Amino acid sequence: MKAVIYARYSCDHQREESIDGQLRECKEFAQKQEYLIVGSYIDRAMSAKTDNRPQFQQMIKDSAKGGFDIIIVWKLDRFARNRYDSAHYKSILRRNGVKVVSATEVISEGAEGIILESVLEGYAEYYSAELSEKVIRGLTENALKCQYNGSPIPVGYIIDETKHYQLDPTTAPFVKDAFEMYASGKMVKDIYEYLNSKGVKSSYGKPMNKTNTTAFLRNTKYRGHYCYRDIKIENGVPRIVSDELFEAVQRRLNKNQISRSRFKAKHEYFLSSKMVCSDCGAFMVGESGTSRKGTVYNYYKCANVKKRLGCHRPSLRKDLAEKLVFQKLMDEKFTEDMIERIADKVMEVQKEENSAIPLLQKQLAEIDKGIVNMLNAMQAGILTKSTKARLEELEAQKEKLELDIMKEQLHDEILTRDQVVLWLKTLKTLDLTNDDNKRILVDTFINSIIVYDNKLAVSFNFRDGA
């Protein structure tokens, strides 16, 4: 079978060696599986939380050409750390006859493989979200001290050695001039032409223009306000303009702002890839409608009803359907007993998956026996060049086997039981008003939802007998 390798690292702090390591292990895996490597796709300094990765998108596009059958990744989180993206693109690849495999995570083809892959991908997304929370926590601590948090430094300021904002004596006077000019009736164009004539550059080191000058005039730091997310501290940075001057500029900006039509709010239909009409078997897809009073209503509607293909299934209110499904999920899958059972099953599956360790341990025992025999022979006075060479050979084999066992154990211990339990208990407490949380729960646990006239039949990925 023909295969390609997809490799990725997340940020500029990582190095090219990260890619080399991924490629090396993927090639070793391909050789063991007798796959023919026909190419590779590599994204550098690209997060898997987004699908906006050039080489990734090129690989998905190329999969339709039939040039390869397998995509090898070092770990599944190299492919995606977003459950929605993972399911979406794997579905496309399946239609194109292409399968994604992990070089270091041994996942079977059966039912156990489905739940293990689901948990691995869900955990990768959870880890990504948790890492993001830790970063935000650190930035929040900086913000409470009014320290610089890494964003572009506004014109008129510099950062001192304690990471606090200080006035830039060379550009701060021009900031005040710009506010006074606009308050007195000058146009934005007049202001950025003035700033450019004085050699003032934007926060990104580029010439001033209409867009960055308007944003410049909106920046509350110039009135002394420090802002980060929900943290707002008055006099947290040195003031350049008075409150009166700042407010006068805002009133004029608001008055002159060009009105734009509001974009219709987009709602995500979390169950659309899981919910099926019991009458015709078509998916229930998102649909919205507006009443005469302008109220927007959102529904799940049978795709065949929408296409007028003969089905007469009534639409189902989005908020009601999601409320019922999430309540069912929370009631059945997050009990103490079920959490323990899922954790036990994941541990059981992980042990079943790796058959390499027992074989390597058997080989190591045979090598140890051979070394003992050689040492006994040497103690008995049998010492020749060949026995010494054989002993050195056995010791080298033993060292390699011990290293191979260590690698397999590292790969085999994908998740500890405590990690699985903690993750499940964390999911139990997720805020269901957050769209990301809803997506994680649906993609990880919901297998299908059949819509009947008076009920929803929910089937989970983890259930008795599966």
N, C-alpha and C positions, 0 to 999 in steps of 0.2 A: 504494500500500500504506500502511496505517496503522501508525504507529510511536510508541513511547514512548521517553523518554530515562531511563537510570539513571545517576545521578551519586553520588559518594561521596568523602569524605576521611577520613583515618585517625584523627586525634587533635585535641585541643583547641588544639594549637600552630598548626595550619593555620587558614586564615581563609576567610570566605565567598567571597572572590575566587577561591579554588580551584574552588568549585562554579560560579561565573559563567563562568570560563574553559572548563570542561568543557561546560557548556550551550551556550556560544557556538559551539564547534567542532562539537559534535554537531548543532546546528541548521544550520550551514553544510553539513555532510555530507549531512543529510537533504534540503536544498534541491537539492544537486547530483544526488542519487539520485531526486529527485521523490517523496520520502516525505511523507506528511501526518502532522505531529506532533499527537497527540491527548492527550498528557499527559506527566508526568514523575514519577519517584520519586527522592527524595533522602535519603540517610543521612549525617548529620553526625557526625563523631568516632566512626566505626565502622570497625573493622578488617575486612579481607576474609579474614582467616585463619579467621573463624567465619561461619556462616550465620545467626547470631542477630542479624539486622538487620531492624528493623520494616518499613521501606519495601521492602526486598528481598523479604521474605516476602509482603508484600501484593501485590507485582508478580507473583510466581509464582502466587499464588492467583488474581489477576485474569486471568492468561493463559488460564485455562480458560473464561472468559466470552466469548472471541472478539472482544474489543474492539480488539485490535491484532495485527499480524502480525510486527512487528520490534521488537527491543529494541536501542537504540543506546547503546554505552558509549564513553567517550573512549579508553580502552585496555582490553584484556581483563582486566588486573589490577584494574580497578574492579569487575568482576563477581565475581571470586573469586581468592584467592591460595592456594587449596587445591585440588589436582587432583581429589580425590574429590568435593568440593562442586560443582566446575565440571562434571564429567561427570554427576553426579546431577541437577543442576537443568537442565542443557541437555537431558538425556533427557526430563525432564518437559515442558519447553517444546516439544521436538520433537513429543511426543504431542499437545500442544495447538495445533500448527501455528504455533509462534512460533520465530523465529530470532534469535540474538544476533550483532550485527555491531559491529566496532570502527571508530570514525570516523577514527583516525589510523594504524592498522596495516592495510596492504593485504594481504588474504589471499584467495587464489583459491579457487574451488569444487572444484578437482580434487584428485588424490592429493597433489600438492605442498603444497596448502593444509592437508591433514590433518597432515602432519609439522611444518609451520611453526607451526600453531596449537598442536600438542602441545608443541613446544620452547618457544614463548613462554609458555604456561601453566606448564610445568614450571620455566622460569627464574624466573617471577614467584614461585612457591612457594619456590624455592631462595633468591632474593633476600630474601624475607621471613624465612626461617629464618636466613640469614647475618646479617641485621640484628639479629635476636634474639640471636644469639651475640655480636655486638659489644657490645650493651647489657649482656648478662650479664658479658662480660669487664670492662667498666668498673665494674660493680657489685662484681665480685669484687675488683678492686683497692682499692675503698673498704673492702670487708669486711676485707681483710688489714691495713688500718690502723684497724680497729674504728670506722669512720665510719658515720654515718647514711646509710641507703640509700633513704629515701623512703617507707618503710612507716609506718603509723600509730604515733605515739610513745606507748609504754606509759605508763600513769598512774604518776606519781612521778619522771618524767624530763623534762628539757628538752634542747634541742640548742644547743651554743655556736657561736661564729663559725667554729670550725675543723671543724664538723660532727661533733663528738664528743658522746656522751651525758654529761650532768651531772645530779646530783640536783636535783629541784624541791623546795625547802624547804617549800613550802606543801602538797604532796600526798604526799611520800615517807613522812612519819610515819604517815599513814592506811593506806598499803600494808602497813607492818609490823604495824599494829593488825589488819588483815584476816587476815593469816597467823596471828597469835597467837590470834585468835578462833576460827578454823577448827580449828587444832591442839588447842585446849582443849575442843572438842566443839560449838561453835556451828554452826548450819545455814547453808547458802549464803544462804537468804532473810534470816537475821539480819544477815549481812555486807553484802549489797547495800542493805538498808534503812539500816544504819548509815552506809555510804558516801554514800548519797543525802542523809541528814540533815546530813552535813557539807559538802554541795555538791560532792562529787567526781564528775566526769563521766568517761565511758568515753573511750577513745582517739579515738572518733569524735565526741566532744562531746555524747553522749546520756546519759540517766540509766542507772545500773547496773541490770542485771537478772540473772536466773539464768544465762543463757548467757554473757554477757560476764564475769560474776564468776568462773565456773568456768574460763574461758579465762585470765583474770587470774591465778588461783591456780596455773595450769600454766606460766606464763611463766618460763623459766629465766634471763631477764635479771636478775630480782630477786635471784638468787644470784650475779650477776656474770658470767654466761656470755654471750658475744657469739656469735650463730649466724646464718649466711647460707648456705643450701644445704649443701654439705659442709664449710664452714668453721666450726670451733668453737674459740673462744679463751676460756680461763678468765681471769677478772679483766679482760675486755675492756671492761666497763662498770662503773660504781660499784655496789657491792653494797648491797642494802637489808636482806636477811634472811640468816641464817646457813645453812650447809648442813644442819645438824641440823633447824632449823625447816622448811626447804623440803622435806626428805625426809619429815618427819612429816606434812606437809600432803598430799604425794603418796600416802603409804600410805593415808591416810583417804579421799582422793578415789577411789583404785582400789578400795577396799573397798566404798564406797557407790555405785560406778558401776553403773547399770542395764545388765544384760546385754542385748545385742541379737543377733538372729540374723544370721549373716554372709551378705552378699549373694553369690550365685553369681558367680564371676568371668566376665566377658564376654570372649570372644575375637573378634577381627576376622578375617574370612575374606577375605583380600586378593584372592583369585582368583575369587570368586563371580560377579562381573560379566563375567568373561572366559572362564570354563571351561564347555565345552559337552559334553554326552553324545553320543558318536558314533552311538549306536543310535537315539535319538528326537529329538535336537536341542534338548532342554531344558537350561537352565542347571543346573550343579552348585552346590548351595546348602549353606550351613553347617548342620552337625548335630552334636550332642554326646550322649554317653551315659555312664552311670555303672555301673561294675562292682559286683559284690557286695561287694567290699572298699572301695568308695567312691572308686576312681580314676576321674577324668573323662577320657574320650577324645573327640577332636574329629575330624570327618570332613567331606569334601565328598560330598554325596549328590545323585543326580539328582532334580530337582524332581518328575518324573513317578513315580519310585519312591516318593518321600515322599507323593505324593497318590494312590498306588495306581492309576495310570492305564495299567498294562500293561507298563511298562519294568522290566527286571530287572538293570540295571547295578549291579555291586557298589560299595559306598562306597569312597572313597579316603582314606587317612589324611592329615589336614591337614599335619602336619609333613613327611611324605615328599613330598607334591605340591609344597609351597612350596620345599623344599630343591632338588628337581630343576629347577623352573622358574627359580629365582634362579641356580642353577649354570649352566644353559643360557644365561641372559642375560649373566652375567659372562664366560663363555667366548667368546661370539660377538660381543657388541656393545661390548665395552670393550677390544678389541685396539687397538694403535696405529694400524693401518691403517683400522679401522672408524671410530675417532674422527676421523681426518683426512677420511674420506669423508663422514661426516655433516656435519662443519663445512663442507666444500666445497659440499655440496648445499644447506645452509641459506643460504650466501652466494649461491649461484646462484639459488635461489628468490627471495631478497630482491631481487636485481637484476631478475629477470623481472617481479616484481609491479608495480613502479612504472613506468608508461608516461607519467606526467605530466612528469617531469624533461626527457626529450628534447624534448617539445613546447614546454615553457617556454624551454629553451635555444635552440631554433630561433626563437621569438618574440623573445628577447633579441638574437640576432644580427641580426635584421631591424631592431629598434629602433636598435641600434648603427650599422648601415649608414645608417639615416635621419638619425641625429644627425651622422654624418660628412658626409653630403651637405648638411645645413643649414649646418654650419660652413664647408664649402667655398664655399657660396653667399654667406655673410656675408663671407668673406675676399675674394670677387670683387666686393664692393661692393653686393651685393643685400641690403639691410637694410630691412625694413618692419615695421610692427606685427604683421602676420600671420606673418612668418618668425620673429620673436622669440617670439610666442605659441606657434607650432608647436614651436619648440625646447624651450621650457619644458614643453610637453605631453609631448614625447618623453622628456625627462629624468625627468619624474614617472612615466611608464610604465616606464622602465628601472629606477627605484628600486623600484617595486612588484614587477616581475618578479624582480629580484635577491632581494627579501625572500621571494617565493613559492618560489623555487628553494631558498633556505636552509631554509625550513620543510619543504619536501618532502624535502630531504636529511636533516634531523633525524629526520623520520618514517621515511624509507627506511632509515636506518642503525639498524634496530631492535636488532640485536646485532652486535658486531664478531666477527671470526673467533676472535680470542684469547679472547673471553668464552665462546664456544661450546665451544672446546677445553678451557678451564679448568673450565667447568661439568661437562663429560663426565668429565674426569679426576677431579674431585671426587666425582662419583657413583660412580666405580669404587672409591673407598676408603670408601664409606659403611658404617657399622656396621649390619649386617643383623639385629641383635637389637633395633633401634629400629623401632617400628611406623610412625612417620612416614616413615622412609627406605624401608621396604618399599612403602608406599603410593605414594610419588613414583616409584619404579622401575616398578611395575606400571602405573600410570596413564600414564606417559610412553612406555614402550617396548612393552608387551605389547598386541597386537591381539586375539588369541584363543588359546584352548588347547582342543584336541579330545582327549577322553579315550577311548582304546581299551582293549581287554582287557589289553594288555601294554605299552602305551606312551602317552606324551603328545606330541601334535604341537603345537609352539609356533609361532605366527605373530607376527612383530614389526611394529611400525608402520613401521620403516625396513628395507627388504630389497631385494635385487636385482630389477629389473624393475618396481618400484612407484614 
